[in-house]
Amino acid sequence: MAPHASVEYDRRLSATAIGPVWYSDRPDAVFNIPANQIGGQVLDLTAGATLRLRSGFLFSVDYRSLIDRAAVQHLLRIGVSTKI
């Protein structure tokens, strides 16, 4: 069994300008993408574990919580996999 956990903090900066984006193979084609108008802070908490059986099956479970000023989101992922 292999447990794992992570804590991430994301700070999005406020901007009012429009950001240009272009592809390296076509520098003449410029696309303007509106920048995020509202700054934000997000805390991402994740915990889970993976269990590997001798038969080749993998069982995993992950719990993730995203917390910002507007809402709290909870996500639960359960997985089973094997080689064919």
Secondary structure in CASP SS format (residue, H / E / C, confidence):
PFRMAT SS
TARGET T0000
AUTHOR 0000-0000-0000
METHOD secondary structure of the structure
MODEL  1
M C 1.00
A E 1.00
P E 1.00
H E 1.00
A E 1.00
S E 1.00
V E 1.00
E E 1.00
Y E 1.00
D E 1.00
R E 1.00
R E 1.00
L C 1.00
S C 1.00
A C 1.00
T C 1.00
A C 1.00
I E 1.00
G E 1.00
P E 1.00
V E 1.00
W E 1.00
Y E 1.00
S C 1.00
D C 1.00
R E 1.00
P E 1.00
D E 1.00
A E 1.00
V E 1.00
F E 1.00
N E 1.00
I E 1.00
P E 1.00
A C 1.00
N C 1.00
Q C 1.00
I C 1.00
G C 1.00
G E 1.00
Q E 1.00
V E 1.00
L E 1.00
D E 1.00
L E 1.00
T E 1.00
A E 1.00
G E 1.00
A E 1.00
T E 1.00
L E 1.00
R E 1.00
L C 1.00
R C 1.00
S C 1.00
G C 1.00
F C 1.00
L E 1.00
F E 1.00
S E 1.00
V E 1.00
D E 1.00
Y E 1.00
R E 1.00
S E 1.00
L E 1.00
I E 1.00
D C 1.00
R C 1.00
A C 1.00
A C 1.00
V E 1.00
Q E 1.00
H E 1.00
L E 1.00
L E 1.00
R E 1.00
I E 1.00
G E 1.00
V E 1.00
S E 1.00
T C 1.00
K C 1.00
I C 1.00
END
